[in-house]
Structure formats: C-alpha cells, structure tokens
Amino acid sequence: MAKHPDVGDTRPEFGDGIRSTYIGSYVIFFRQVEGFLEIVRVIRGEVDAPQI
C-alpha cells in the first residue's frame, strides 16, 4: 500500500480521501496524509461496511 497509495476503492461515504482495500480476510480503510498512509480502520471482511 505504501508503494501504491491509490490502490483500492475510493470511499467518500466514510470521509474525504478515504480508500479501502482487501488484504486477506480484512478490509483496510486508509487515507494519504502529508505523504504518509494513515490507517483509519481495519475490519473483518464479513462485516457490512455501512454498519461501522
């Protein structure tokens, strides 16, 4: 993710600049802040994202 910060899907419903990608059975929500990736949340893939 650090080498390709534009990986994954944009998720504007969770805030400005939020993206998500699957890694194994987890969904990682992140955004790029001042050249770094900020991990916002990690959830199991079985959870319905709009419920978080």
mmCIF file of the N, C-alpha and C atoms, coordinates in Angstrom:
data_MODEL
# 
_entry.id   MODEL 
# 
loop_
_atom_site.group_PDB 
_atom_site.id 
_atom_site.type_symbol 
_atom_site.label_atom_id 
_atom_site.label_alt_id 
_atom_site.label_comp_id 
_atom_site.label_asym_id 
_atom_site.label_entity_id 
_atom_site.label_seq_id 
_atom_site.pdbx_PDB_ins_code 
_atom_site.Cartn_x 
_atom_site.Cartn_y 
_atom_site.Cartn_z 
_atom_site.occupancy 
_atom_site.B_iso_or_equiv 
_atom_site.pdbx_formal_charge 
_atom_site.auth_seq_id 
_atom_site.auth_comp_id 
_atom_site.auth_asym_id 
_atom_site.auth_atom_id 
_atom_site.pdbx_PDB_model_num 
ATOM 1   N N  . MET A 1 1  ? 0.820   -1.177  0.000  1.00 0.00 ? 1  MET A N  1 
ATOM 2   C CA . MET A 1 1  ? 0.000   0.000   0.000  1.00 0.00 ? 1  MET A CA 1 
ATOM 3   C C  . MET A 1 1  ? 0.875   1.254   0.000  1.00 0.00 ? 1  MET A C  1 
ATOM 4   N N  . ALA A 1 2  ? 1.970   1.222   0.720  1.00 0.00 ? 2  ALA A N  1 
ATOM 5   C CA . ALA A 1 2  ? 2.825   2.406   0.789  1.00 0.00 ? 2  ALA A CA 1 
ATOM 6   C C  . ALA A 1 2  ? 3.402   2.758   -0.580 1.00 0.00 ? 2  ALA A C  1 
ATOM 7   N N  . LYS A 1 3  ? 3.712   1.743   -1.385 1.00 0.00 ? 3  LYS A N  1 
ATOM 8   C CA . LYS A 1 3  ? 4.255   1.994   -2.715 1.00 0.00 ? 3  LYS A CA 1 
ATOM 9   C C  . LYS A 1 3  ? 3.182   2.408   -3.708 1.00 0.00 ? 3  LYS A C  1 
ATOM 10  N N  . HIS A 1 4  ? 1.933   2.033   -3.453 1.00 0.00 ? 4  HIS A N  1 
ATOM 11  C CA . HIS A 1 4  ? 0.820   2.332   -4.357 1.00 0.00 ? 4  HIS A CA 1 
ATOM 12  C C  . HIS A 1 4  ? -0.363  2.868   -3.553 1.00 0.00 ? 4  HIS A C  1 
ATOM 13  N N  . PRO A 1 5  ? -0.277  4.113   -3.067 1.00 0.00 ? 5  PRO A N  1 
ATOM 14  C CA . PRO A 1 5  ? -1.328  4.644   -2.193 1.00 0.00 ? 5  PRO A CA 1 
ATOM 15  C C  . PRO A 1 5  ? -2.675  4.822   -2.874 1.00 0.00 ? 5  PRO A C  1 
ATOM 16  N N  . ASP A 1 6  ? -2.728  4.730   -4.203 1.00 0.00 ? 6  ASP A N  1 
ATOM 17  C CA . ASP A 1 6  ? -4.008  4.852   -4.907 1.00 0.00 ? 6  ASP A CA 1 
ATOM 18  C C  . ASP A 1 6  ? -4.680  3.504   -5.124 1.00 0.00 ? 6  ASP A C  1 
ATOM 19  N N  . VAL A 1 7  ? -4.162  2.450   -4.489 1.00 0.00 ? 7  VAL A N  1 
ATOM 20  C CA . VAL A 1 7  ? -4.751  1.125   -4.599 1.00 0.00 ? 7  VAL A CA 1 
ATOM 21  C C  . VAL A 1 7  ? -6.121  1.131   -3.921 1.00 0.00 ? 7  VAL A C  1 
ATOM 22  N N  . GLY A 1 8  ? -6.974  0.237   -4.338 1.00 0.00 ? 8  GLY A N  1 
ATOM 23  C CA . GLY A 1 8  ? -8.275  0.108   -3.677 1.00 0.00 ? 8  GLY A CA 1 
ATOM 24  C C  . GLY A 1 8  ? -9.327  1.031   -4.248 1.00 0.00 ? 8  GLY A C  1 
ATOM 25  N N  . ASP A 1 9  ? -10.432 1.093   -3.525 1.00 0.00 ? 9  ASP A N  1 
ATOM 26  C CA . ASP A 1 9  ? -11.591 1.869   -3.963 1.00 0.00 ? 9  ASP A CA 1 
ATOM 27  C C  . ASP A 1 9  ? -11.720 3.143   -3.146 1.00 0.00 ? 9  ASP A C  1 
ATOM 28  N N  . THR A 1 10 ? -12.146 4.220   -3.796 1.00 0.00 ? 10 THR A N  1 
ATOM 29  C CA . THR A 1 10 ? -12.448 5.432   -3.045 1.00 0.00 ? 10 THR A CA 1 
ATOM 30  C C  . THR A 1 10 ? -13.717 5.199   -2.245 1.00 0.00 ? 10 THR A C  1 
ATOM 31  N N  . ARG A 1 11 ? -13.772 5.743   -1.046 1.00 0.00 ? 11 ARG A N  1 
ATOM 32  C CA . ARG A 1 11 ? -14.914 5.542   -0.148 1.00 0.00 ? 11 ARG A CA 1 
ATOM 33  C C  . ARG A 1 11 ? -15.375 6.879   0.428  1.00 0.00 ? 11 ARG A C  1 
ATOM 34  N N  . PRO A 1 12 ? -15.902 7.768   -0.421 1.00 0.00 ? 12 PRO A N  1 
ATOM 35  C CA . PRO A 1 12 ? -16.297 9.099   0.055  1.00 0.00 ? 12 PRO A CA 1 
ATOM 36  C C  . PRO A 1 12 ? -17.377 9.071   1.129  1.00 0.00 ? 12 PRO A C  1 
ATOM 37  N N  . GLU A 1 13 ? -18.126 7.976   1.220  1.00 0.00 ? 13 GLU A N  1 
ATOM 38  C CA . GLU A 1 13 ? -19.165 7.883   2.251  1.00 0.00 ? 13 GLU A CA 1 
ATOM 39  C C  . GLU A 1 13 ? -18.572 7.821   3.658  1.00 0.00 ? 13 GLU A C  1 
ATOM 40  N N  . PHE A 1 14 ? -17.259 7.548   3.751  1.00 0.00 ? 14 PHE A N  1 
ATOM 41  C CA . PHE A 1 14 ? -16.591 7.484   5.050  1.00 0.00 ? 14 PHE A CA 1 
ATOM 42  C C  . PHE A 1 14 ? -15.720 8.703   5.326  1.00 0.00 ? 14 PHE A C  1 
ATOM 43  N N  . GLY A 1 15 ? -15.654 9.641   4.392  1.00 0.00 ? 15 GLY A N  1 
ATOM 44  C CA . GLY A 1 15 ? -14.885 10.863  4.612  1.00 0.00 ? 15 GLY A CA 1 
ATOM 45  C C  . GLY A 1 15 ? -13.993 11.192  3.429  1.00 0.00 ? 15 GLY A C  1 
ATOM 46  N N  . ASP A 1 16 ? -13.486 12.406  3.433  1.00 0.00 ? 16 ASP A N  1 
ATOM 47  C CA . ASP A 1 16 ? -12.623 12.872  2.347  1.00 0.00 ? 16 ASP A CA 1 
ATOM 48  C C  . ASP A 1 16 ? -11.337 12.061  2.278  1.00 0.00 ? 16 ASP A C  1 
ATOM 49  N N  . GLY A 1 17 ? -11.026 11.586  1.087  1.00 0.00 ? 17 GLY A N  1 
ATOM 50  C CA . GLY A 1 17 ? -9.773  10.890  0.857  1.00 0.00 ? 17 GLY A CA 1 
ATOM 51  C C  . GLY A 1 17 ? -9.704  9.461   1.355  1.00 0.00 ? 17 GLY A C  1 
ATOM 52  N N  . ILE A 1 18 ? -10.798 8.931   1.895  1.00 0.00 ? 18 ILE A N  1 
ATOM 53  C CA . ILE A 1 18 ? -10.780 7.561   2.421  1.00 0.00 ? 18 ILE A CA 1 
ATOM 54  C C  . ILE A 1 18 ? -10.837 6.567   1.266  1.00 0.00 ? 18 ILE A C  1 
ATOM 55  N N  . ARG A 1 19 ? -9.980  5.557   1.350  1.00 0.00 ? 19 ARG A N  1 
ATOM 56  C CA . ARG A 1 19 ? -9.952  4.460   0.383  1.00 0.00 ? 19 ARG A CA 1 
ATOM 57  C C  . ARG A 1 19 ? -10.021 3.159   1.168  1.00 0.00 ? 19 ARG A C  1 
ATOM 58  N N  . SER A 1 20 ? -10.348 2.069   0.475  1.00 0.00 ? 20 SER A N  1 
ATOM 59  C CA . SER A 1 20 ? -10.337 0.765   1.134  1.00 0.00 ? 20 SER A CA 1 
ATOM 60  C C  . SER A 1 20 ? -9.773  -0.273  0.187  1.00 0.00 ? 20 SER A C  1 
ATOM 61  N N  . THR A 1 21 ? -9.170  -1.289  0.781  1.00 0.00 ? 21 THR A N  1 
ATOM 62  C CA . THR A 1 21 ? -8.655  -2.418  0.021  1.00 0.00 ? 21 THR A CA 1 
ATOM 63  C C  . THR A 1 21 ? -8.730  -3.665  0.891  1.00 0.00 ? 21 THR A C  1 
ATOM 64  N N  . TYR A 1 22 ? -8.856  -4.811  0.245  1.00 0.00 ? 22 TYR A N  1 
ATOM 65  C CA . TYR A 1 22 ? -8.868  -6.087  0.960  1.00 0.00 ? 22 TYR A CA 1 
ATOM 66  C C  . TYR A 1 22 ? -7.456  -6.630  1.059  1.00 0.00 ? 22 TYR A C  1 
ATOM 67  N N  . ILE A 1 23 ? -7.114  -7.111  2.234  1.00 0.00 ? 23 ILE A N  1 
ATOM 68  C CA . ILE A 1 23 ? -5.865  -7.846  2.446  1.00 0.00 ? 23 ILE A CA 1 
ATOM 69  C C  . ILE A 1 23 ? -6.252  -9.095  3.217  1.00 0.00 ? 23 ILE A C  1 
ATOM 70  N N  . GLY A 1 24 ? -6.193  -10.222 2.549  1.00 0.00 ? 24 GLY A N  1 
ATOM 71  C CA . GLY A 1 24 ? -6.670  -11.462 3.160  1.00 0.00 ? 24 GLY A CA 1 
ATOM 72  C C  . GLY A 1 24 ? -8.152  -11.352 3.442  1.00 0.00 ? 24 GLY A C  1 
ATOM 73  N N  . SER A 1 25 ? -8.556  -11.632 4.664  1.00 0.00 ? 25 SER A N  1 
ATOM 74  C CA . SER A 1 25 ? -9.974  -11.556 5.016  1.00 0.00 ? 25 SER A CA 1 
ATOM 75  C C  . SER A 1 25 ? -10.314 -10.240 5.718  1.00 0.00 ? 25 SER A C  1 
ATOM 76  N N  . TYR A 1 26 ? -9.462  -9.238  5.575  1.00 0.00 ? 26 TYR A N  1 
ATOM 77  C CA . TYR A 1 26 ? -9.676  -7.947  6.231  1.00 0.00 ? 26 TYR A CA 1 
ATOM 78  C C  . TYR A 1 26 ? -9.860  -6.836  5.207  1.00 0.00 ? 26 TYR A C  1 
ATOM 79  N N  . VAL A 1 27 ? -10.622 -5.825  5.594  1.00 0.00 ? 27 VAL A N  1 
ATOM 80  C CA . VAL A 1 27 ? -10.761 -4.614  4.795  1.00 0.00 ? 27 VAL A CA 1 
ATOM 81  C C  . VAL A 1 27 ? -10.001 -3.521  5.538  1.00 0.00 ? 27 VAL A C  1 
ATOM 82  N N  . ILE A 1 28 ? -9.088  -2.875  4.831  1.00 0.00 ? 28 ILE A N  1 
ATOM 83  C CA . ILE A 1 28 ? -8.279  -1.810  5.401  1.00 0.00 ? 28 ILE A CA 1 
ATOM 84  C C  . ILE A 1 28 ? -8.805  -0.484  4.858  1.00 0.00 ? 28 ILE A C  1 
ATOM 85  N N  . PHE A 1 29 ? -9.187  0.419   5.748  1.00 0.00 ? 29 PHE A N  1 
ATOM 86  C CA . PHE A 1 29 ? -9.610  1.766   5.371  1.00 0.00 ? 29 PHE A CA 1 
ATOM 87  C C  . PHE A 1 29 ? -8.448  2.701   5.680  1.00 0.00 ? 29 PHE A C  1 
ATOM 88  N N  . PHE A 1 30 ? -8.076  3.532   4.715  1.00 0.00 ? 30 PHE A N  1 
ATOM 89  C CA . PHE A 1 30 ? -6.903  4.378   4.882  1.00 0.00 ? 30 PHE A CA 1 
ATOM 90  C C  . PHE A 1 30 ? -7.043  5.655   4.079  1.00 0.00 ? 30 PHE A C  1 
ATOM 91  N N  . ARG A 1 31 ? -6.149  6.597   4.356  1.00 0.00 ? 31 ARG A N  1 
ATOM 92  C CA . ARG A 1 31 ? -6.058  7.817   3.560  1.00 0.00 ? 31 ARG A CA 1 
ATOM 93  C C  . ARG A 1 31 ? -4.612  8.275   3.555  1.00 0.00 ? 31 ARG A C  1 
ATOM 94  N N  . GLN A 1 32 ? -4.280  9.065   2.549  1.00 0.00 ? 32 GLN A N  1 
ATOM 95  C CA . GLN A 1 32 ? -2.932  9.601   2.450  1.00 0.00 ? 32 GLN A CA 1 
ATOM 96  C C  . GLN A 1 32 ? -2.924  10.975  3.120  1.00 0.00 ? 32 GLN A C  1 
ATOM 97  N N  . VAL A 1 33 ? -2.005  11.156  4.062  1.00 0.00 ? 33 VAL A N  1 
ATOM 98  C CA . VAL A 1 33 ? -1.889  12.405  4.807  1.00 0.00 ? 33 VAL A CA 1 
ATOM 99  C C  . VAL A 1 33 ? -0.427  12.844  4.791  1.00 0.00 ? 33 VAL A C  1 
ATOM 100 N N  . GLU A 1 34 ? -0.163  13.983  4.186  1.00 0.00 ? 34 GLU A N  1 
ATOM 101 C CA . GLU A 1 34 ? 1.191   14.551  4.145  1.00 0.00 ? 34 GLU A CA 1 
ATOM 102 C C  . GLU A 1 34 ? 2.243   13.539  3.713  1.00 0.00 ? 34 GLU A C  1 
ATOM 103 N N  . GLY A 1 35 ? 1.942   12.769  2.679  1.00 0.00 ? 35 GLY A N  1 
ATOM 104 C CA . GLY A 1 35 ? 2.896   11.815  2.139  1.00 0.00 ? 35 GLY A CA 1 
ATOM 105 C C  . GLY A 1 35 ? 2.961   10.479  2.851  1.00 0.00 ? 35 GLY A C  1 
ATOM 106 N N  . PHE A 1 36 ? 2.152   10.298  3.882  1.00 0.00 ? 36 PHE A N  1 
ATOM 107 C CA . PHE A 1 36 ? 2.107   9.045   4.628  1.00 0.00 ? 36 PHE A CA 1 
ATOM 108 C C  . PHE A 1 36 ? 0.724   8.431   4.508  1.00 0.00 ? 36 PHE A C  1 
ATOM 109 N N  . LEU A 1 37 ? 0.633   7.123   4.728  1.00 0.00 ? 37 LEU A N  1 
ATOM 110 C CA . LEU A 1 37 ? -0.670  6.470   4.784  1.00 0.00 ? 37 LEU A CA 1 
ATOM 111 C C  . LEU A 1 37 ? -1.121  6.402   6.233  1.00 0.00 ? 37 LEU A C  1 
ATOM 112 N N  . GLU A 1 38 ? -2.337  6.840   6.462  1.00 0.00 ? 38 GLU A N  1 
ATOM 113 C CA . GLU A 1 38 ? -2.943  6.743   7.784  1.00 0.00 ? 38 GLU A CA 1 
ATOM 114 C C  . GLU A 1 38 ? -3.978  5.629   7.737  1.00 0.00 ? 38 GLU A C  1 
ATOM 115 N N  . ILE A 1 39 ? -3.789  4.594   8.525  1.00 0.00 ? 39 ILE A N  1 
ATOM 116 C CA . ILE A 1 39 ? -4.759  3.509   8.624  1.00 0.00 ? 39 ILE A CA 1 
ATOM 117 C C  . ILE A 1 39 ? -5.884  4.004   9.521  1.00 0.00 ? 39 ILE A C  1 
ATOM 118 N N  . VAL A 1 40 ? -7.085  4.070   8.956  1.00 0.00 ? 40 VAL A N  1 
ATOM 119 C CA . VAL A 1 40 ? -8.231  4.606   9.684  1.00 0.00 ? 40 VAL A CA 1 
ATOM 120 C C  . VAL A 1 40 ? -8.950  3.505   10.446 1.00 0.00 ? 40 VAL A C  1 
ATOM 121 N N  . ARG A 1 41 ? -9.104  2.345   9.803  1.00 0.00 ? 41 ARG A N  1 
ATOM 122 C CA . ARG A 1 41 ? -9.818  1.241   10.450 1.00 0.00 ? 41 ARG A CA 1 
ATOM 123 C C  . ARG A 1 41 ? -9.493  -0.053  9.725  1.00 0.00 ? 41 ARG A C  1 
ATOM 124 N N  . VAL A 1 42 ? -9.496  -1.149  10.476 1.00 0.00 ? 42 VAL A N  1 
ATOM 125 C CA . VAL A 1 42 ? -9.319  -2.495  9.929  1.00 0.00 ? 42 VAL A CA 1 
ATOM 126 C C  . VAL A 1 42 ? -10.491 -3.319  10.437 1.00 0.00 ? 42 VAL A C  1 
ATOM 127 N N  . ILE A 1 43 ? -11.232 -3.935  9.511  1.00 0.00 ? 43 ILE A N  1 
ATOM 128 C CA . ILE A 1 43 ? -12.361 -4.776  9.909  1.00 0.00 ? 43 ILE A CA 1 
ATOM 129 C C  . ILE A 1 43 ? -12.284 -6.110  9.184  1.00 0.00 ? 43 ILE A C  1 
ATOM 130 N N  . ARG A 1 44 ? -12.937 -7.107  9.763  1.00 0.00 ? 44 ARG A N  1 
ATOM 131 C CA . ARG A 1 44 ? -13.040 -8.405  9.084  1.00 0.00 ? 44 ARG A CA 1 
ATOM 132 C C  . ARG A 1 44 ? -13.938 -8.236  7.871  1.00 0.00 ? 44 ARG A C  1 
ATOM 133 N N  . GLY A 1 45 ? -13.627 -8.917  6.801  1.00 0.00 ? 45 GLY A N  1 
ATOM 134 C CA . GLY A 1 45 ? -14.353 -8.781  5.551  1.00 0.00 ? 45 GLY A CA 1 
ATOM 135 C C  . GLY A 1 45 ? -15.816 -9.155  5.616  1.00 0.00 ? 45 GLY A C  1 
ATOM 136 N N  . GLU A 1 46 ? -16.222 -9.923  6.635  1.00 0.00 ? 46 GLU A N  1 
ATOM 137 C CA . GLU A 1 46 ? -17.615 -10.349 6.742  1.00 0.00 ? 46 GLU A CA 1 
ATOM 138 C C  . GLU A 1 46 ? -18.527 -9.232  7.246  1.00 0.00 ? 46 GLU A C  1 
ATOM 139 N N  . VAL A 1 47 ? -17.962 -8.180  7.823  1.00 0.00 ? 47 VAL A N  1 
ATOM 140 C CA . VAL A 1 47 ? -18.759 -7.088  8.381  1.00 0.00 ? 47 VAL A CA 1 
ATOM 141 C C  . VAL A 1 47 ? -19.263 -6.207  7.246  1.00 0.00 ? 47 VAL A C  1 
ATOM 142 N N  . ASP A 1 48 ? -20.511 -5.788  7.321  1.00 0.00 ? 48 ASP A N  1 
ATOM 143 C CA . ASP A 1 48 ? -21.091 -4.891  6.327  1.00 0.00 ? 48 ASP A CA 1 
ATOM 144 C C  . ASP A 1 48 ? -20.576 -3.479  6.601  1.00 0.00 ? 48 ASP A C  1 
ATOM 145 N N  . ALA A 1 49 ? -19.753 -2.939  5.712  1.00 0.00 ? 49 ALA A N  1 
ATOM 146 C CA . ALA A 1 49 ? -19.086 -1.655  5.937  1.00 0.00 ? 49 ALA A CA 1 
ATOM 147 C C  . ALA A 1 49 ? -20.028 -0.514  6.321  1.00 0.00 ? 49 ALA A C  1 
ATOM 148 N N  . PRO A 1 50 ? -21.203 -0.356  5.733  1.00 0.00 ? 50 PRO A N  1 
ATOM 149 C CA . PRO A 1 50 ? -22.064 0.756   6.151  1.00 0.00 ? 50 PRO A CA 1 
ATOM 150 C C  . PRO A 1 50 ? -22.492 0.692   7.618  1.00 0.00 ? 50 PRO A C  1 
ATOM 151 N N  . GLN A 1 51 ? -22.351 -0.452  8.267  1.00 0.00 ? 51 GLN A N  1 
ATOM 152 C CA . GLN A 1 51 ? -22.730 -0.571  9.672  1.00 0.00 ? 51 GLN A CA 1 
ATOM 153 C C  . GLN A 1 51 ? -21.663 -0.040  10.620 1.00 0.00 ? 51 GLN A C  1 
ATOM 154 N N  . ILE A 1 52 ? -20.452 0.223   10.120 1.00 0.00 ? 52 ILE A N  1 
ATOM 155 C CA . ILE A 1 52 ? -19.375 0.652   11.022 1.00 0.00 ? 52 ILE A CA 1 
ATOM 156 C C  . ILE A 1 52 ? -19.427 2.133   11.299 1.00 0.00 ? 52 ILE A C  1 
# 
